[in-house]
Amino acid sequence: MGEFPDGTEVRWHEPESRPPPGYLSYSERKPYVVADTLTTLSGPTRGVVTLPSHLDWSGDAVYDLSRPGCLASMYRVVLNEAATVEDLRAWLSGDLLVRLWPTLWLPRQLRRRWEERFPELAATRTDAA
């Protein structure tokens, strides 16, 4: 509680510490795109690639796929930001995705949606744990 110089009393209220009932976080509401099949994902598997700005607007969208960290980063970006199945087909490889899956840091809802469609992805994560 405080006072203005003219004597007006001011009461401070603590903000709510919990979200309102029914609140969903952005990652739970985001419409993640999931491929129809892993075999149609035929993106690059080597070399240096530059993602289009609708997928990576960081200003540093160049990925050297020979570097494991860059490869994983590119896959994470594409999985998070793909707007269409065509984005997935153009930039991901099904074989590489299966291999990388257990190590990718992904939002829970994105991971759940992909693993529901492709149980083989869930199995690789379980085997790696």
N, C-alpha and C positions, 0 to 999 in steps of 0.2 A: 504494500500500500504506500502511496506517496501523495504529495500535494503540489499543485501549481503555485506560482508566486501569489496568485490572487486568492488562494485559499481553497480552490476547487480540489476535492478529494479524488484521487485516482486509484482504482483497484486493478491489480494485475491478476490475470488468470493464466494458469498453466495450460498449455495446449494439450489436447487429447493425446495420450501416448499410444493408443491403439487405433488402427484404421476402422472405419465404420463397418457395420455388419454387411457381409456380401461383397466387400472390397476384393478385387483381384489385382494383383500386381501387373505391371506392363508385360512381363515375360509370360504371364498366364493368359493374357488377353491377345497377345500378338499372334497374327495368323501365319505361323510358320508353314513353309512349303515343304512337302514331302514327296519324294520321287515315287513313280508308279512301280518301277523295278530298279534293282541295282545294276542290272546288265545294260541298261540304256545310258548309264552315266559313263560317258566316254571322253571326259575332259583330259587336259594335258597331264602327263605323268613325269615329265622332265623338262629341263630348260628354265628360262626366266619368263615369267608371265606378268602382265599388267592387267589387273582387274578393272573393269569399267567403273566409272564413278558412282553408278547407282548401287554397286555392291560395296565399294570401298572409297569413301570420300575423305580418307585420312590425309591425303596429300602425299602418301608414300605407299601406293598400291602395287608396288613391284615386288614379286616374290620369286626367289631362286629356289626352285623345287628340289635341287640337290642338297639343300640344307634342311635337315629334319624339322627344326624350329619354324622355318619359313613355310614349309609345306603344311605343318599343323596349323599355323596361323591362318594361312589362306583357306584351308578347309573350314576352320571355325568361322571366318568372316562370311564365306559363301553360304554355309548352313544357316547362319543367323540372318543374313540380309537378302537371300534369294527371294525375288518377287514372283518368279514363275518356275515351273518345272524345267523350262528351257535353260534358265540360269544354272540349274543343277547339272543338267546334261552337258552344258558347255564347259563347266569349270571343275567338275568332280569326276573321279574315276571310281567305279564301284569297287574294284579290287583294293585300291588304296584306301577308300573309305572304311572298308571292313578291317583292314590292317591298322588304321589309325584310330578307329572308334574308341577303344578302351582308354586312350590317352588324351582325347579331346576334352577340353573344358567347355561345356555347353549348358545353356539354361535347362533346368529340370523338365519343363514342358516340351521343349524341342527334343530332348533326348527321349522322353517318354513317347512322343508321337512317332519318331523314327523306329524305336524299338517295338512298338505295337505293330507297325507295318512290316518290319523286318526282324523277326525273332533271332535271326543269326547274328545281328548286331548285339542284342542283349546277351547272347551266349558268349560272345568274345569278351564283353565287359566282365561277366561273371567269372570266366576262366582266368582273366587277368588279375582278379582281386585276390 
